Amino acid sequence: MKITLPTSEWLEADGLGGFASGTSAGLRSRRYHGLLLVATTPPTGRVMLVNGLEAWVETPTGRYAISSQRYAPDVVHPDGVRRLVAFSNDPWPRWTYRLEDGTVIDQELVVQRGTPVTALSWRLREPRGNVRLFVRLLFSGRDYHSTHHENASFRFDADSSDDERVTWRPYEGLPAITAVTNGQYSAQPEWYRNFLYEGERTRGLDHVEDLASPGVFAFDLNHSAAMVLTATDTTRQATGNSDTRQATDNTDNTATRRATDNTDNTEGASLLVERLFERERRRRVFPSVLHRAADSYLVQRGAGKTILAGYPWFTDWGRDTFISIRGLCISTGRLDDARAILLAWSGAISHGMLPNRFPDRGDAPEYNSVDGSLWYVIAVHDFLTAATTLDFAVSASQQDDLRSAVDAILEGYAAGTRYGIRADADGLLSCGSPGVQLTWMDAKVGDWVVTPRSGKPVEIQALWLNALWVAGHWTGRWKEALASGMSAFRARFWNDAAGCLFDVVDVDHEPGRIDPAFRPNQILAVGGLPLSLLDGPSARRVVDAVESRLVTPMGLRSLAPGSAGYAPRYEGNGAKRDARYHQGTVWPWLMGPFVEAWLRVHGSSETTRRDARARFVEPLLQLAAQTGGQLPEIADAEPPHAPRGCPCQAWSVAEVLRLVMVLNH
């Protein structure tokens, strides 16, 4: 089944937490769509600086728009989108416009990794007559979760200006915006009011915004391609990163003149932008669009690296990082990145727990996940295994640090830590306290935890027992606990009547109380982890049941159709969406554990792997081909399984990429 999007989204990430994003049609549909969105304290503290642009072309036959905006109540103007004849996302976004008089213009956009810089270019496909381009940049200067409205405080005037460089400081306390261009700038301040963001309206959020445009850039397209580079120096002080410093220095007067020696000003700006495009041809070395998309999620945090959970609104979350690192880094051979990330997180353990989230503002981490720390153990195992296989150097002290972190997690969990997390007498892991969501099914509406799953959730046992198994390779301390837990798991979780596993036992810490809800969590007892807790007919029955009731072309449903509370569509305002988040909504990342389980029970011959790829992976690969390798967070439970939630999700990309690597070897 082929999955299509009426208007796909594109993403250009800067490796610092900032990005540019939009739609293939050029219509901004989210408050997060923009040309220059930067992280002031990488990868957090994000602010939107340049939201978009107005562009039009004048030829001897008339004036033609090549941009479009959506305004409230629901009007698209001007009509530039009707001249769009092609869009490509390889290796960066490129639009082709054909005017009524036959003029063809290519527009390209690229963000340079490691710098808060976006470059745009427009060029004629072939010379023809007098063709002039005019561009207005649309500014805000706001937190990226907010919207911007007309006000008297916005500064339209250019702080500094010369023939090729214009700088604005719209608001005190926010980064400056610099444009380096080979066009002619003229100040023509205007407010553009009532932009409508359809994606935010659908989500029940603030969706109308006003933007400011200080002036107009004019270009003669017959003379040369039009170039605009937008940049800010926001991360120079925050990171001290040399690549960032180099890129931002290139926008100051001295460096710009140095870059343009022996050329006139117009050629200097053009060369600067051309060099940026040339540097970003590095992305052509990635073997697939999935590999290229994976690179978007590896970002800087302080002097180290971390993984962003998703674009445009997530930061780095512990659970997402340790699930994603297996596909983004380990399976792709980026072991240096994996090592750096795992070592960086190893120092954040508190009472056996790793933080699940770092807030957008401030550095106080949140420790509210039972599974994130256990996924870390799995990631350490996969990393050390891959390092041995690939003869990748990991020093003795680094190995000691990773193993010590694993031991600290297991010791903390065994002794008991926050939120009732503790090893029980039966060898299984108990967790949960009122009002707290600890598993990956973590939706909460006000004080209502939608899926509390307090007690002994099935996937937590799979992770716990796998963690004991991992640690058992270098110490005998956990082997008895593993044996006890394995025996208890098989005795207590097997639902013979349904041929599957219970979702939770000892619900709300009441001995013997069970939750028989048919959810995908049980698949982790058979696939997705190094140690399978079931084998033989039992494993096959679980896989068959999950395939028949939960598998869709977009991933696995979070609850079986026909169950109480099943939601076929993920829609409505924030509260309604959160209530449906794990009540049927499809999650692409779960396809990874499922296909591994499927191969374990069906065999892993070349024929079987080919069958698995065609049946379960190919639909997601088809979708990724339309979006530059990106995959969404979730999708509707029922056909046509429309993508929902975060449009670019790390663990969705990671697990499909990991599957591709598994199926190809």
N, C-alpha and C positions, 0 to 999 in steps of 0.2 A: 504494500500500500504506500503510495507516494504522498508525502505531506507537503503542502504548499502554503506559502504565506502571501497574502495579497500585497503587502508592503513589508519587505524584510528590513531589519535594522542592521546598521553597521557600527563597529567599535574600533577606535584607535586609541590604545592605552599608552601612557608615557613611562610606565615602570616605576612610578612614584606614588601611584594612587589617583592621579589625574587622568583625564581622557577627553576625547572628542567623540561624539556619537550623534546618530540621526537615523533617518530612514532613506531607503533607496529612492523614494520619490522626492526627497528634499523637504517634505513637510514635517516640521517638528511636532511630535505628538506627545512628548513627555517634557516635564519641567527639567529633566536631566539631559535632554538633547541640547548640545551646544558645540561650539568650536574650540573653546578654551576653558576647561574646567580643571582647576589645579588643587593639589593637596598642599596646604601650607605647613603641615607637620606630617610628612609622609609616613604612612599612607592615609592619614586622616586630616581633619581640618579642611575639608574640601569647600571651595567656593567657585561659583559660576561667574566668569568674567565676560566672556564673549558668547552670547547665546546663538547668534545666527547672522544672516546677512540678507540684504536685498540686492539683487543684481539685475541689470538690464543692458541691452546692446542697442546701439544706434548704428544703422547703415543708411545708405542713400534711399532705401525703400521704406524706412520708418523705424519706430522704436519697438523693441521686443523684450519682454520680461523673460528671464531664465531662472527665476525663483518664485516660490509661492509660499504663502502663509495662510494659516487658518485663524480666522477671527470669530469672536462671539457675535451673534449666537451660534452661527455655523456657516460661515462664508469663507470660501477660498479665494484669495486675491494676492497678487495678480495671477495671471494665467500661465506662468512659466512652466508648470508641470506638464502642460499639453505639448510642449516642445521637447520634452525629454524622450529620447528614442532608445537609449541604452544605459544600463548601469552595470558596473563590474566591481567586485570587491577583491580583486587579485592583481597585485599584492597589496593594494590599498584602494579606497573608494575612488571611483572614476565615473563621471556622468558625461553623456554625450547629448548635446542639444542641437536640433535642426530647426533653423528659422524658416519662415515661409518663403523667403527669397533664396533659399538653398544654402545659406551660410551654415557651416557646421562648426561647433565649438566644443572642445573637450575641457572639462573641469576636473581637477584632481585635488585630493587632500591627503596629507600624511602628518602623523605625529612622530617625532623622533624619540626613540627610547632613551630614558635617562634625563630628559629635559622637559620643562614646561613650555613646549613650543609646538605650534601648529602651522603648517605651511599649506598655502593654496595656490593653485595656478590655473589659468585659463589660456587656451591657445586655439588659434584657427586651425582647422584640419587642413586647409589650403588657402593661400592668399586670395583675397577678392575685394577689390574696391576699398572704400573708406569704412573701416569697422572700428567702432569705439565701444569700450566696456566701462560701465559705471558700477561701483560697489559701495554699499553702505554697510558697515559693521553695526550690529545691534548689541548693546551692552546692558548688563545689569550690575552685578557686584553684590552677591548674596550667598547665603548658605545654600548648598545644593539641594537641600530638601524643601526649600521655601519658594515663594514667588516674589516678584519685584513689582513695585507700583510707582506711578509718577509721583515725584516729590521735588521740593525746592532745594534739597541738599546735593543733588547730583551735579557734578562739575563737568560741563561739556568742553571746557577749554583745554587745549593741548598744553601739557606741562613743559614740553620741549618739542621742537619741530625743526627739521632741516629738509634737504631735498629728498631724502630717502627714509627718514626715521621720524615717527610721530609717537609721542608718549602722553597718555592720559592718566590721571589719578582721580577716578570718579568719586571715591569716598575715602575719608581719612580712616586709617587703620586697615585698609585692604591693599593688596598688591597693585602696583601700577600695571598698566597694559601698554605694551609697545608694539607698534606695527612697523615692520621694515618692508618697503615696497618700491617698485620701479614705476609706480604711478604718481600722479599729481594729486595732492590732497587739498581740499578746500573745506573750511569750516562752514557747515550748514546744519546747526543743531535742530533736532526734531525729536519729539516723543512719538513712538508708535504704540498705540493703546489696544488693549483687549485681545491679545493673542490667546487662542483657545488650544489647550492641550487635551486632545481626545482621550489619550491613554489615562490621564489623571482624572478626567471626568468619569470614565468608566469605572475607575477604582474608588469613586466617591470622595476624591480629594480636591484641594484647591487647584483650579485648573485654568485660571485667567490671569494674564500677566501683562504689564506694560514694560517696554524696553526703550532705551535711549540710544540715539544715533548722533554722534557729534558732527559727522561730516561725510563727504563723498570722495572716493578715490576714482580718478579717471585714467584710462589706459588706451593707448593706440595699439590695437591687436595686430595691425599690419607691420608695425615696427618690431615688436617682440611679444612673447607671451607675457601675460599679466601675472605678477607675483605679489603675494601678500604673506608675510610671516608674522604671526601674532605670538607674543611671548610675554613672560613675566619673570622677575627675579625672585619670586617668592621662596623657592627652595634653596637658594644659595646660602642664606643664613641658617635655614632649618636643617640642612643636611651636610654642608661642607663637601658635597660630592663634586669631584673634579669634572665629571662629564657635564653635570648641571652647570657648574661654574663656567665651563667653556662655552656652552650654548648661550647662557645669558650674557656672558661677556661679548659674544658676537653681536649683541643688539646695542651695545654702547657705541658712542661716536668713534673712540679710538680704534676698537677692534673692527668696526665696520669699515673704516677708512683703510685699515691694514688689509682687510679681505678684498678691498676694491682697488688696490694699487694698480696703476697703469691702465685703468679703465675709467670711463665716465661714470657718473652716479647711477644711471639707469642700469648699466651693465653690472655694477657692483652688487646691487640688490638682487638682480637676476641670478648672478653667480652664487650668492649666499643661499638662496632658496634651492637652486639646482643641486648644490652640494648636499643640502639636507635630504632631498629626494634620493640622491645617489647613495648616501650613507644608509638609507633605509632599504636599499635593495638587498641588504643583509638577509632580510626575511625570505628571500627566494631560496636560501639554503635549506629551509625546513622541508622535510620530505612530504608533508601533506598539509592541507588547510587545518586539520585538527592539531597538528604540531604547532602551527603558527598561532592558532587560537590559544593553545596552552601557554604560550609565552606571555600572553596578556596578563595572566594571573600572578606571575612571579614579580613581586614588587619589593621596594626598599622599605625597611623599618629600621630607623636609626642607622647603625653601621652594618646591619645584617639584612637578611631577606625574610619575607613572609609570603603567604598566599592569600590573595583577596578571594572571598567567598563568591562574589559575583558583581557584575556591573548592571545597572549604574548605582545601586544604593547600598550594597553590603561592604563591610570592611573585612578584616581578617578575623575569622572565627576558628577556635581550636578544633572543634569537630570537623568542620569543612576542610581545614588545612590538612588534617591527618588522613582523611578519606581521600582527598584530592592529590596529595603528594605522591601516592602510588602510581597514578596514571600520568600526572603532569611531569614528574621528575624521574621516578625510579624505573618505570617501564620504558621510558624514552632514553635512558642512559645519562640523564642530567644529574649524576650522582654528586657532583660538587655542590649543586644547589640543594639537593636533598640533605646532604650532610650539614650544610650551613643552617638550614631551617630547623632540623631536628636538634642540633646543638644549641641553637638560640632558644628554643622552647624548653630545653631541658632544665634551664635555670629558673623556670617560672612555677615549679611544682610547689604546692602548698597543701599540707596534710593529705598527700596522695593525689591531689587534683591539679590538673592544668586549667588555666582560664579558658572559658568558652568564648569570650568576646572582649575586645578592647573598644570602648566607646568612641564615637566620632570626636568628641571633645574631652580632653583630659586623658590621663594614663592609668586610672584605676581599673584594673581588670575585673571581670565578673566570673566567679566560679559557680556555675550553675548547670553543669552537665555531668552525667554519670558515664557516658560513653566516650566522650572526647579523649580522656586520658587512656582508655583502653585501645582506642584507635591509634594513639601514639605508639603503644607497644607493638601493634601490628606493623606500623610503618617502620619502626626500628628494625624489626625482624626482616621485613622485605628489603630494606636498605642494606643491612649487613649481608644478607644472602646474595643480593645483586653485586655488592662490592667484592665478595669472594669469587663469584662466577666470572666477573669482568676484570678481576685483578686490579681493582681500584684501591688506591692507598687510603687506609684509615688507620691513623696512628693508635698505639696502645692506649694512650691517654684519652683519645676521643672515644674509643670503644668502651673504656672504663666509664666515661661520662654518660654515654648512652645506656649502658647496662645499669649504672647506678640510678639513673632516672627511672628505668623500668622497675627496679627493686623498690624505689621509693613509692611508686604508684601502687604496687601490689601490697606493700607493707601498710600503706595508708588505708587502702580499701579493706584489707584483712582485719585491721585493728578497729576500723570504724571511723568515718569522717563526716563531713557535712551532709545534711538532708537525709539522714538515716542510711547512708551507704555503708554496708558492712557485709562481711562474709558470714553466712548463717551456718548453723550446725550441720546442715545437710551438704555443705560444700558449695552451695549456690550463692549468688550475690543478691542481696536485698537492697532496695533503695526506695526513696520517696518520703516526702513530708507534705502536709497540706499546703495548697496554694503555690506549689513549685513544679515546674515542668522540667524534667531531667533528661528524658530521652530525646532522640531526634524528632519525634512527634511532639513538638514543643509549642503548639499554638495556645495562646491565652487571650481571652477577651475580658478586660477588666480584671476582676478577681476570679473569673471562671477559667480553670484549666480544662481545655476541651478534651484532651486525651491524657489524663494524669498518669495512667499505667503504673501506679504505685504498687510495690510488691516485688515480684521477680519477673520482669519482662523477658521474653524469649531471646531477643537478639543481644540483650545485656549478658545473658548466660553464655551465649556463643562467644562473645567478645572476652568475657572473664575467663572462660576455660581455655580459649586460645592464648590469652595472655599468660596464664599459668603454664601452658605447654611451651610457649616461647622461652620463658624464664627457666624452665626446666632443662633447657639445653646447656646452661652454664652453671646451674646449681641444683642440687637435689632437694632443696628446701620445699619446693612447691609440688612435688610429684604426688604426695599423698593427698593433698587438697584437690589436685586434678582428678585423680582416680575417684575420689568420693563425689566430686561434682558431676563427673560424667555419668556415674551410676544413678545419681539422683535426677539428673536431667532426663535421661531416657525413661525413668520410671514415672516422673511427675508431669512431663510435658506432652507425652504421646496421647493423642486423641484418636483411638483406634476406630471409633464409630465413623469419624469424618475422614480418616486417613490423612491427618495433618497434625500440627502442633498447636497447643493452646497459646494464646498471645501473652497472657500473664497468669502466673499461679501465685497463691497467697496474696490475692488482691487486697490492697489497703492493709497489708500485713496481717490478714486474717488467715490462719493456717487452713489449707484445703480449699479456700475459695478460688474459683478459676474464672478467667475471662476467655470465652471460646471465640471471640471475634476473629473472622478470617482476614488477616492482614499479611503484608509481605515480609514482616520482620522475621518470620520463621525461615525464610530462605537462607538467612545467614548461618543457620545450623547445618546447611548442606553445601553452600557455595559462598565465594567471596572472601573466605578466610582460610588460612593454611590448614587448619584441622577441621575436618567434617565431624559433627557430633552424631550423625546418623549414617548408616550404610545399608546396602542391600535393599529389600523391598520397602522398608520404611522410608528411606531417602527417595526412592522412585515415586512413592505415593505422594510425598510432599511436593516434589517438583511437578508432577502431573497435575495435582490440584491447583497449585499456583499458576501453572500455564493456562489451565482452562478457565480460571476465574479472575485472574489479575493482570495477565499480560496483554498489553496493547502495543501498537506500533511505536508509541512514544515512551514506553517504559512500563512500570508496574503500578496498578491502582493501589492506593493506600488502604482501601476497604473494599470488600467484595460487593458487587451489585446485589440488591435484595436485603442487605443488612440494615438494621435500624440505624437511621442517621445518614445513610448513603447519599452523597451529593453528586449528581451527574455533571454539574457545571460549577466551575470556580468563578463566581461573579458576585456582584453586589458591593456594598460599602465595606470599609475595613473590617468591621465586626462580623459581617456575614461571610466575607472571604476567609477570615481567620477560623470561623466555625467550620468551614469546609476544607481547610488546608490538608487535613489528613483523614478525610471522611470519603475517600474515593478518588480524590485528585491524584493524577498520575505523576510519578517521579521518574525521570529518565535515568538518574544515577543508579537506581535499583536494577537496571538491566544488567549491570556488571555482575553482581552476585548471582542473579538468576541464570545467566548464560553459563557461568562457571559451574553452577549446580547442575544445569542441564547436561553439560559435557561430562560431568562426573558420573551421572547415571546412564547416559546414552553411549559413553565411550568418546574418545578424542581422536578418532581416525581422521584422515584428511577429508574423507567424504562427510563425516559428521560435522567437522568444523566448518566446511563449506555450507552445509545445510543450516547450521546455526547462524552463520553470517547473513545468509540470504533471508532467513525468517525473522531474525530478531534485531540485527544490527544495521542492515542496509537501509531501512526507512529512516533511521536517525542520521546515517551518513548522507542520505539525500537531502535532508533538512540542513545539515551542516554545510553542504555544498552551496546552499543559497545564502548563507549568512557569514561567510568567511571563516567557517569552522566552529562558530559559536552554537551552543545549544541552550535551551531555556531551562529554568528551574523546575517548572511544572507544566501540566497540560490538563485539559478537561478529561474527565473519566469516560465520557461517551463520545462517539464519532461526531465531528471529524477530529476530535482530540486537539482542539485549538491550543497552541502554546500560551501559557499564562505566566504570571509572576515575573521574576527577574529574567530578562531576555538573554543574558549571558551568565551562565552559572558554572563555577569551577568544577564541582564534582560531577555535573552532567558531562562536560567535555572530558574530564579525567577518566571516568569509568568507561566511556565509549572508546577513548584512545587506548586505555589498558586492554579492553576487549580486542581491539584490532591487533594489538601486539601479540596477545595470547593466541588469537586465531591464525595469525600469520606464521607462527612458529610451532 
